[in-house]
Amino acid sequence: MSKSLFSNDFYWGAGSSAFQVEGGWDADGKGLTVADVNAFKKSEYQADTKVASDFYHKFEADINLMADLGLKMYRFSISWARIFPDGEGKINQKGIDYYNKIIDLLIERDIEPFITLYHFDLPYHLVEKYNGWESKETVAAFAEYAKTCYENFGDRVKKWQIHNEQNLMIRVNERMNIYEDKGNVEQLRIRMDHNMFLAYAKASDLCHELVDNGQVGPSISSTVTYPATNKPQDVMSAIWNNRLKTDYCIHTHVFGAYPDYYINYLDDVGLNLEITDEDYDVMKKAKVDFIAVNYYRTITTKYLEPTDKNLKGTKIKGFNEVDYNMYGYWEIIKNENLEETEYGAQIDPVGLRIALNDYYSKYHKPLIITENGLGTADELTKENKIHDGYRIDYIQSHIRAISEAINDGVDVFGYCVWSFTDILSSHQGFKKRYGLVYINRTDFELKDLKRIPKDSYYWYKKVIETKGSSIDER
């Protein structure tokens, strides 16, 4: 790409989340989170949140590496339980102080802080007290937490995400603390999802009230679905997979009301959306300044006929828990035209161009990619090098897709690689590495936690220096 389509103020960034990098899980008054509890359950076969990448103690060194890279933006999350150990009640000043240090150092190094308020780590006290997002008490607690963050950090932080991937999070039982013994699981899921929409609306309203020039938006897990054939039922199956896994969520955030097709779907499958006039008023106040897109793969579907045993709306596991199949709507199949990672995600940079065009044409909001990267094993050589040309290939092809979307007329203002350093993967620990920077540890041996830039780090550094014009150079 000899001529860059990226503007001079395009944000070249990288990202992380608190529970995946910080460690210090109970340091300086931090409370227990759902992410901690889930990690501890898996600690027999992978790493947990106790140390993770140890960003809690090594943030200065990591931010210096970000500055050396030339990073323009660092997208990271605040741990709600560092600010409010119980999710509500008394503020933990040491948590405020910690994030102030990070924000100040980022700004000192000319890196814009971009904060996510909630990334899968609900304070566990709220689970014990209210069953988490089932209760509007958690909505009120979240609004107070958001207000506290805006008041303490909003003088320097102007870009905010509310929830990371609400549309995906709601489909993962362990992240929502949903278990089969809690009655009608799908009805509970709808209630929790609704309360998260209310929390978003309140937090977005508070941001515009309390943060001068503050901007706020949802982060969504992108779903781009191809029909397996040109049969009309297969085409419709792809539309429904997009609608019920992603599109309904963006629509509700942007327009402050559920789309008709979603309401009708709930009626068809016997689910009840309990919504009050007050809820409608709250949701209508929601504001979206931009849409943050997390993109990794595309999906292919065909129509799945209901049966006497499996009525319309019956869900069964598909490719994984997140990408479930549903009778009367869709069944996920493998796309033979795409390569896939060792963990089964099909690699499709063209799908990113499709997603960006689709979201911009539907919602007319500026877009930023807040997660995109390759999770796989990396080999540390005897010379302490990581030759991850496969990661460069992945990032390169997706940046090229972004440039093509920009050329299509889509307003894309930033790209954040997932992730800056290796992180604690929720399901594969440190076997599945995403980082531009290697963390010298394994799941069960901390070693020296040394930071080692990979080949992809140096390649991305040049991309940033050339404002994207060097992405084809190796």
C-alpha positions as CSV (number, residue, x, y, z in Angstrom):
1,M,0.0,0.0,0.0
2,S,2.1,2.9,-1.3
3,K,-0.3,5.6,-0.3
4,S,-1.8,5.5,3.1
5,L,-5.6,6.1,3.5
6,F,-5.1,6.7,7.3
7,S,-5.4,10.2,8.5
8,N,-2.7,11.9,10.6
9,D,-4.9,11.7,13.7
10,F,-5.8,8.0,13.2
11,Y,-5.3,6.2,16.5
12,W,-2.8,3.4,16.2
13,G,-3.4,1.5,19.5
14,A,-3.3,-1.7,21.4
15,G,-5.5,-3.1,24.2
16,S,-5.9,-5.2,27.3
17,S,-8.3,-5.9,30.1
18,A,-7.7,-5.7,33.8
19,F,-8.3,-9.3,34.9
20,Q,-6.2,-10.6,32.0
21,V,-3.0,-8.5,32.7
22,E,-3.0,-6.9,36.1
23,G,-2.6,-9.7,38.6
24,G,-2.6,-8.2,42.1
25,W,-6.0,-9.8,42.4
26,D,-6.3,-8.8,46.1
27,A,-3.7,-6.1,46.3
28,D,-4.3,-2.8,48.1
29,G,-7.9,-3.5,48.9
30,K,-9.2,-4.9,45.6
31,G,-12.3,-7.1,46.0
32,L,-13.0,-10.5,44.5
33,T,-14.6,-10.6,41.0
34,V,-16.5,-13.1,38.9
35,A,-13.4,-13.3,36.7
36,D,-11.3,-14.3,39.7
37,V,-13.7,-17.0,40.8
38,N,-13.9,-18.5,37.3
39,A,-10.1,-18.4,37.0
40,F,-9.6,-20.1,40.3
41,K,-11.9,-23.0,39.2
42,K,-9.5,-23.6,36.3
43,S,-6.2,-23.2,38.2
44,E,-5.5,-26.9,38.1
45,Y,-4.8,-26.8,34.4
46,Q,-4.0,-23.2,33.5
47,A,-2.9,-19.9,35.1
48,D,-5.3,-17.8,37.1
49,T,-5.7,-14.0,37.8
50,K,-3.4,-13.9,40.9
51,V,-0.4,-12.7,38.8
52,A,-1.5,-12.8,35.2
53,S,1.0,-10.6,33.3
54,D,1.7,-8.6,36.5
55,F,0.8,-5.3,34.9
56,Y,-0.2,-4.1,38.4
57,H,3.5,-4.0,39.4
58,K,5.1,-3.5,36.0
59,F,2.9,-0.9,34.4
60,E,5.7,1.7,34.1
61,A,7.9,-0.7,32.1
62,D,5.0,-1.7,29.9
63,I,4.0,1.9,29.2
64,N,7.6,2.7,28.4
65,L,7.5,-0.1,25.8
66,M,4.2,1.4,24.5
67,A,5.9,4.7,24.0
68,D,8.9,3.1,22.3
69,L,6.5,1.4,19.9
70,G,4.9,4.8,19.1
71,L,1.5,3.8,20.4
72,K,-1.1,6.6,20.0
73,M,-3.8,5.0,22.2
74,Y,-4.0,2.4,24.9
75,R,-7.4,0.8,25.5
76,F,-7.6,-0.8,28.9
77,S,-10.2,-1.6,31.5
78,I,-10.6,-0.5,35.1
79,S,-11.4,-3.2,37.6
80,W,-14.7,-2.2,39.2
81,A,-13.6,-4.1,42.3
82,R,-10.4,-2.0,42.7
83,I,-12.6,1.1,43.0
84,F,-15.5,-0.4,44.9
85,P,-14.2,-3.7,46.5
86,D,-17.8,-4.8,47.1
87,G,-19.1,-3.2,43.9
88,E,-21.0,-0.6,46.0
89,G,-20.5,1.3,49.2
90,K,-17.1,2.6,50.2
91,I,-14.6,3.8,47.6
92,N,-11.1,2.3,47.7
93,Q,-8.8,5.3,47.4
94,K,-5.8,3.1,46.6
95,G,-7.6,1.9,43.5
96,I,-8.2,5.5,42.4
97,D,-4.6,6.3,43.0
98,Y,-3.4,3.3,41.0
99,Y,-5.4,4.2,37.9
100,N,-4.4,7.9,38.2
101,K,-0.7,6.8,38.0
102,I,-1.5,4.8,34.8
103,I,-3.4,7.6,33.2
104,D,-0.8,10.3,34.1
105,L,2.0,8.2,32.7
106,L,0.2,7.4,29.5
107,I,-0.5,11.1,28.9
108,E,3.1,12.0,29.8
109,R,4.2,9.5,27.1
110,D,1.7,11.0,24.5
111,I,-0.5,8.0,24.6
112,E,-4.3,8.6,24.8
113,P,-6.0,6.6,27.5
114,F,-9.2,4.9,26.3
115,I,-11.0,3.3,29.2
116,T,-13.5,0.4,29.4
117,L,-15.5,0.4,32.6
118,Y,-16.6,-3.2,32.6
119,H,-14.7,-6.1,31.0
120,F,-16.1,-9.4,32.3
121,D,-15.1,-8.8,36.0
122,L,-18.2,-8.1,38.0
123,P,-17.5,-7.6,41.7
124,Y,-18.4,-11.0,43.3
125,H,-20.2,-9.3,46.2
126,L,-22.9,-8.2,43.8
127,V,-23.4,-11.8,42.7
128,E,-23.7,-12.9,46.3
129,K,-26.1,-10.1,47.2
130,Y,-28.2,-9.5,44.1
131,N,-27.2,-12.4,41.7
132,G,-25.4,-9.7,39.7
133,W,-27.1,-8.3,36.6
134,E,-30.4,-10.0,37.5
135,S,-31.1,-7.1,39.8
136,K,-31.6,-3.4,39.1
137,E,-29.6,-2.8,42.3
138,T,-26.5,-3.8,40.3
139,V,-27.6,-1.2,37.7
140,A,-27.6,1.5,40.4
141,A,-24.2,0.3,41.7
142,F,-22.8,0.4,38.2
143,A,-24.0,4.0,37.6
144,E,-22.4,5.1,40.9
145,Y,-19.1,3.3,39.9
146,A,-19.2,5.0,36.4
147,K,-19.9,8.4,38.1
148,T,-16.9,7.9,40.4
149,C,-14.6,7.1,37.4
150,Y,-15.8,10.1,35.5
151,E,-15.3,12.4,38.5
152,N,-11.8,11.1,39.2
153,F,-10.4,10.5,35.7
154,G,-12.7,12.5,33.3
155,D,-10.5,15.6,33.4
156,R,-7.9,13.6,31.4
157,V,-9.8,10.6,29.8
158,K,-12.2,11.7,27.1
159,K,-13.0,8.4,25.4
160,W,-15.0,5.7,27.3
161,Q,-16.5,2.3,26.6
162,I,-19.2,1.1,29.0
163,H,-19.4,-2.7,28.7
164,N,-17.0,-4.8,26.7
165,E,-18.9,-7.1,24.3
166,Q,-22.3,-7.1,26.1
167,N,-23.7,-9.1,23.2
168,L,-21.1,-11.8,23.7
169,M,-20.8,-11.7,27.5
170,I,-24.5,-12.4,27.9
171,R,-24.1,-15.7,25.9
172,V,-21.3,-17.0,28.2
173,N,-22.9,-18.5,31.4
174,E,-19.8,-18.3,33.6
175,R,-19.2,-14.6,32.9
176,M,-22.8,-13.9,33.9
177,N,-22.8,-16.3,36.8
178,I,-25.7,-18.2,35.2
179,Y,-26.1,-21.8,36.2
180,E,-28.8,-24.4,35.3
181,D,-30.1,-24.6,38.8
182,K,-31.4,-21.0,38.6
183,G,-34.6,-21.9,36.8
184,N,-35.4,-20.6,33.3
185,V,-31.9,-19.8,32.2
186,E,-33.0,-18.1,28.9
187,Q,-35.5,-15.9,30.8
188,L,-32.8,-14.9,33.3
189,R,-30.4,-14.1,30.4
190,I,-32.9,-11.7,28.9
191,R,-33.4,-10.0,32.2
192,M,-29.7,-9.6,32.8
193,D,-29.2,-8.3,29.2
194,H,-31.9,-5.7,29.7
195,N,-30.4,-4.5,33.0
196,M,-27.0,-4.1,31.2
197,F,-28.8,-1.9,28.6
198,L,-30.1,0.2,31.4
199,A,-26.7,0.5,32.9
200,Y,-25.2,1.5,29.6
201,A,-27.8,4.2,29.2
202,K,-27.3,5.7,32.7
203,A,-23.5,5.6,32.3
204,S,-23.5,7.2,28.9
205,D,-25.8,10.0,30.2
206,L,-23.5,10.6,33.1
207,C,-20.4,10.7,30.9
208,H,-21.9,13.6,28.8
209,E,-23.0,15.3,32.0
210,L,-19.7,15.0,33.9
211,V,-16.9,14.8,31.3
212,D,-16.1,17.9,29.3
213,N,-15.9,16.8,25.6
214,G,-16.5,13.2,26.8
215,Q,-17.3,10.6,24.2
216,V,-18.9,7.2,24.9
217,G,-19.8,4.1,23.0
218,P,-20.6,0.4,23.2
219,S,-18.0,-2.3,22.4
220,I,-19.5,-5.1,20.4
221,S,-18.3,-8.5,19.4
222,S,-18.8,-8.5,15.6
223,T,-20.8,-11.2,14.0
224,V,-20.5,-11.4,10.2
225,T,-22.4,-14.4,8.8
226,Y,-22.4,-15.9,5.4
227,P,-25.2,-18.2,4.1
228,A,-24.0,-21.7,3.2
229,T,-26.0,-21.6,-0.1
230,N,-28.3,-19.2,-2.0
231,K,-31.4,-21.0,-0.7
232,P,-33.6,-18.3,0.8
233,Q,-33.9,-20.1,4.1
234,D,-30.1,-20.3,4.4
235,V,-29.8,-16.6,3.5
236,M,-32.3,-15.8,6.2
237,S,-30.4,-18.0,8.7
238,A,-27.4,-15.8,8.3
239,I,-29.4,-12.6,8.8
240,W,-30.9,-14.1,12.0
241,N,-27.5,-15.1,13.3
242,N,-26.3,-11.5,12.8
243,R,-29.4,-10.1,14.3
244,L,-29.6,-12.1,17.5
245,K,-25.9,-12.2,18.3
246,T,-24.9,-8.6,17.5
247,D,-27.3,-6.3,15.5
248,Y,-30.0,-6.2,18.2
249,C,-27.4,-4.9,20.7
250,I,-26.0,-2.1,18.5
251,H,-29.6,-1.1,17.5
252,T,-30.7,-0.9,21.1
253,H,-27.7,1.2,22.2
254,V,-27.9,3.6,19.2
255,F,-31.7,4.1,19.1
256,G,-32.5,3.6,22.8
257,A,-35.1,0.9,22.0
258,Y,-35.2,-2.7,21.0
259,P,-35.8,-3.5,17.3
260,D,-39.1,-5.0,16.4
261,Y,-37.6,-8.2,15.1
262,Y,-36.0,-8.8,18.5
263,I,-39.3,-8.2,20.4
264,N,-41.1,-10.5,17.9
265,Y,-38.4,-13.2,18.3
266,L,-38.9,-13.2,22.1
267,D,-42.6,-13.7,21.6
268,D,-42.1,-16.5,19.1
269,V,-39.9,-18.5,21.5
270,G,-41.9,-17.8,24.6
271,L,-39.6,-15.4,26.4
272,N,-40.9,-12.3,28.3
273,L,-39.1,-9.0,28.2
274,E,-40.1,-7.2,31.4
275,I,-39.8,-3.5,30.7
276,T,-41.4,-0.6,32.4
277,D,-42.2,2.9,31.3
278,E,-39.3,4.1,33.4
279,D,-37.0,1.7,31.6
280,Y,-38.1,3.1,28.3
281,D,-37.3,6.6,29.5
282,V,-33.9,5.6,30.7
283,M,-33.0,3.8,27.5
284,K,-34.1,6.7,25.3
285,K,-31.4,8.9,27.1
286,A,-28.6,6.6,25.9
287,K,-26.1,8.3,23.7
288,V,-23.6,6.7,21.3
289,D,-20.7,8.8,20.0
290,F,-18.9,5.9,18.3
291,I,-19.2,2.1,18.0
292,A,-16.2,0.0,19.1
293,V,-15.8,-3.2,17.1
294,N,-14.0,-6.3,18.3
295,Y,-13.4,-8.5,15.3
296,Y,-11.9,-12.0,15.0
297,R,-13.8,-14.2,12.6
298,T,-16.8,-14.8,10.4
299,I,-19.4,-17.6,10.5
300,T,-21.3,-19.6,7.9
301,T,-24.8,-20.9,8.5
302,K,-27.6,-22.9,7.0
303,Y,-31.2,-23.2,8.1
304,L,-31.9,-25.7,11.0
305,E,-35.4,-27.2,10.7
306,P,-37.3,-27.6,14.0
307,T,-38.4,-31.1,15.1
308,D,-41.0,-32.5,17.5
309,K,-38.2,-32.9,20.0
310,N,-36.5,-29.6,19.3
311,L,-39.0,-26.8,18.9
312,K,-38.3,-23.5,17.3
313,G,-36.0,-21.5,19.5
314,T,-34.3,-24.5,21.1
315,K,-30.6,-23.7,21.5
316,I,-27.8,-26.3,21.2
317,K,-24.1,-26.0,21.3
318,G,-22.5,-25.1,17.9
319,F,-18.9,-24.3,17.2
320,N,-18.6,-23.3,20.9
321,E,-20.8,-21.9,23.7
322,V,-20.8,-18.4,22.1
323,D,-21.6,-19.6,18.6
324,Y,-24.6,-21.7,19.5
325,N,-27.1,-23.2,17.0
326,M,-30.8,-22.7,17.2
327,Y,-33.7,-24.7,15.8
328,G,-35.9,-22.7,13.4
329,Y,-33.1,-20.2,12.8
330,W,-29.5,-21.5,12.0
331,E,-26.9,-24.1,12.2
332,I,-23.2,-23.1,12.0
333,I,-21.0,-25.0,9.5
334,K,-17.4,-24.8,8.5
335,N,-16.5,-22.4,5.7
336,E,-14.1,-24.5,3.4
337,N,-12.8,-21.3,1.8
338,L,-11.1,-20.0,5.0
339,E,-8.1,-21.0,6.9
340,E,-8.4,-21.3,10.7
341,T,-6.3,-20.9,13.8
342,E,-5.3,-23.8,16.0
343,Y,-8.3,-22.9,18.2
344,G,-10.7,-23.2,15.3
345,A,-11.5,-19.5,14.6
346,Q,-11.7,-19.0,10.8
347,I,-9.4,-16.1,9.6
348,D,-11.3,-13.7,7.3
349,P,-10.0,-10.1,6.9
350,V,-12.5,-9.4,4.2
351,G,-15.2,-10.0,6.9
352,L,-13.8,-7.0,8.8
353,R,-14.4,-4.7,5.7
354,I,-17.9,-6.2,5.5
355,A,-18.6,-5.5,9.2
356,L,-17.4,-1.9,9.0
357,N,-19.4,-1.1,5.9
358,D,-22.5,-2.8,7.4
359,Y,-22.3,-1.0,10.8
360,Y,-21.6,2.4,9.3
361,S,-24.4,2.2,6.7
362,K,-26.9,1.1,9.4
363,Y,-26.0,3.3,12.3
364,H,-24.0,6.2,10.9
365,K,-21.6,6.4,13.8
366,P,-17.8,6.6,13.7
367,L,-16.1,3.3,14.3
368,I,-12.9,2.1,16.0
369,I,-11.6,-1.4,16.1
370,T,-10.8,-2.1,19.8
371,E,-9.9,-5.8,19.5
372,N,-8.3,-7.7,16.6
373,G,-5.5,-10.1,16.9
374,L,-4.2,-13.7,16.7
375,G,-4.1,-15.9,19.7
376,T,-1.7,-18.8,19.3
377,A,1.3,-20.4,20.8
378,D,4.7,-18.6,20.4
379,E,8.1,-20.1,20.6
380,L,10.9,-18.3,22.5
381,T,14.2,-19.0,20.7
382,K,17.5,-19.6,22.3
383,E,18.4,-16.0,21.3
384,N,15.3,-14.7,23.2
385,K,13.4,-13.8,20.0
386,I,9.9,-14.5,19.0
387,H,9.5,-14.8,15.2
388,D,5.8,-14.4,14.8
389,G,5.4,-13.8,11.1
390,Y,2.0,-15.5,11.3
391,R,0.8,-12.7,13.6
392,I,2.2,-10.1,11.3
393,D,0.3,-11.7,8.4
394,Y,-2.9,-11.6,10.4
395,I,-2.6,-8.0,11.5
396,Q,-1.4,-6.9,8.1
397,S,-4.3,-8.3,6.3
398,H,-6.8,-6.8,8.7
399,I,-5.3,-3.3,8.5
400,R,-5.5,-3.6,4.8
401,A,-9.2,-4.4,5.1
402,I,-9.6,-1.3,7.3
403,S,-8.0,0.8,4.6
404,E,-10.4,-0.6,2.1
405,A,-13.3,0.2,4.3
406,I,-12.1,3.8,4.7
407,N,-11.8,4.0,0.9
408,D,-15.4,2.8,0.8
409,G,-16.4,5.9,2.7
410,V,-16.5,4.4,6.2
411,D,-15.5,6.7,9.1
412,V,-12.9,4.6,11.0
413,F,-10.8,6.6,13.5
414,G,-8.6,3.9,15.2
415,Y,-7.3,0.4,15.4
416,C,-6.2,-1.4,18.6
417,V,-4.3,-4.6,18.3
418,W,-5.4,-7.3,20.8
419,S,-3.2,-7.3,22.8
420,F,-0.2,-5.2,23.8
421,T,1.4,-7.9,26.0
422,D,0.6,-11.5,26.3
423,I,-2.5,-11.9,28.5
424,L,-4.3,-14.5,30.5
425,S,-6.7,-16.2,28.1
426,S,-10.0,-17.1,29.8
427,H,-9.9,-20.6,28.4
428,Q,-6.3,-21.3,27.4
429,G,-4.3,-19.4,30.0
430,F,-0.8,-18.5,28.7
431,K,-0.8,-21.3,26.1
432,K,-2.8,-18.9,23.8
433,R,-0.8,-15.8,23.3
434,Y,-2.0,-12.6,21.6
435,G,0.6,-10.0,22.5
436,L,3.0,-7.9,20.5
437,V,5.2,-8.3,23.6
438,Y,6.0,-11.8,25.1
439,I,5.6,-12.4,28.8
440,N,8.2,-14.9,30.0
441,R,6.0,-17.2,32.0
442,T,4.0,-20.3,31.5
443,D,0.7,-21.3,33.1
444,F,2.5,-22.8,36.2
445,E,6.0,-21.3,36.2
446,L,6.3,-17.5,36.7
447,K,9.9,-17.4,35.6
448,D,11.1,-13.8,35.5
449,L,8.1,-12.3,33.7
450,K,10.5,-10.5,31.4
451,R,9.0,-8.4,28.6
452,I,10.3,-9.4,25.2
453,P,9.1,-7.6,22.1
454,K,8.2,-9.9,19.3
455,D,8.9,-9.4,15.6
456,S,5.3,-8.2,15.3
457,Y,6.1,-5.4,17.7
458,Y,8.9,-4.0,15.5
459,W,6.7,-4.4,12.4
460,Y,3.8,-2.5,14.0
461,K,6.3,0.2,15.1
462,K,7.1,0.9,11.5
463,V,3.4,0.8,10.5
464,I,2.7,3.5,13.1
465,E,5.8,5.6,12.0
466,T,4.6,5.5,8.4
467,K,1.0,6.1,9.2
468,G,0.1,2.8,7.6
469,S,1.9,3.1,4.3
470,S,4.4,0.4,5.2
471,I,2.0,-2.4,6.0
472,D,3.0,-4.4,3.0
473,E,6.7,-4.2,3.9
474,R,8.4,-7.0,5.8
